[in-house]
Amino acid sequence: MATRVLVVYYSLHGHVEALANAVGAGAESVRNTEVRVRRAPDFGDDRPIERAVDEATHDDVRWADAIAWGTPTRYGVMATPLKRFFDGMVDVWMKGELEDKPTGVFTSSATIHGGQESTILTTLVPLLHFGMIFVGTPYVQNPQIITTDAIGGSPYGPSTISAFDNSRPVADVELLTARNLGARLARVASACKIVRATTTQRKVNAPAYATRGE
């Protein structure tokens, strides 16, 4: 059975969307992986944009074996449309339907110090409540982020810099980090299937693990 990777993002000017497509391409590069790219529903935009990508649904997150979430930074935290999507997943949370699924986060900011790392780390908080397993973009697999150049990307996840007028395109090196996240998510999701299959929440026989001192 194919490993299923979902990429959910919110993007107003296209930078996060470019990263989302790269994450999806990276996941698709792993054998026997199926990918869906979806967008968080728009919320309160003064300038609604024609969207060619389907909106994410709760059925999409249930379908997925792994999920990558993309959001621009808003004062160091996720944008409202993605937060609103999270807030609407109470039933998914209560049923534990995301537990033991790998997850990652990618983002964009106008400046180098615009809150990229804090956005990824604070987005992780609700994901831990959902029971997801965080996957980052470590240095050995991403030597391109070992640099003093003005580019996005860190061990926490892919990112890009848009500039205040949104004129800066996403750099190839930033897209590489995004592709690597997608590929890593697909690999980890494949390995985690056995973890999800044996969890006691799903009423199957889980192995008995002896602990020291028993």
Secondary structure, 3 states (H helix, E strand, C coil): CCEEEEEEECCCCCHHHHHHHHHHHHHHCCCCEEEEEEECCCCCCCCCCCCCCCECCHHHHHHCCEEEEEEEEECCEECHHHHHHHHCCHHHHHCCCCCCCEEEEEEEECCCCCCHHHHHHHHHHHHHHCCCEECCCCCCCCHHHCCCCCCCCECCECEEECCCCCCCCCCHHHHHHHHHHHHHHHHHHHHHHHHHHCCHHHCCCCCCCCCCCC
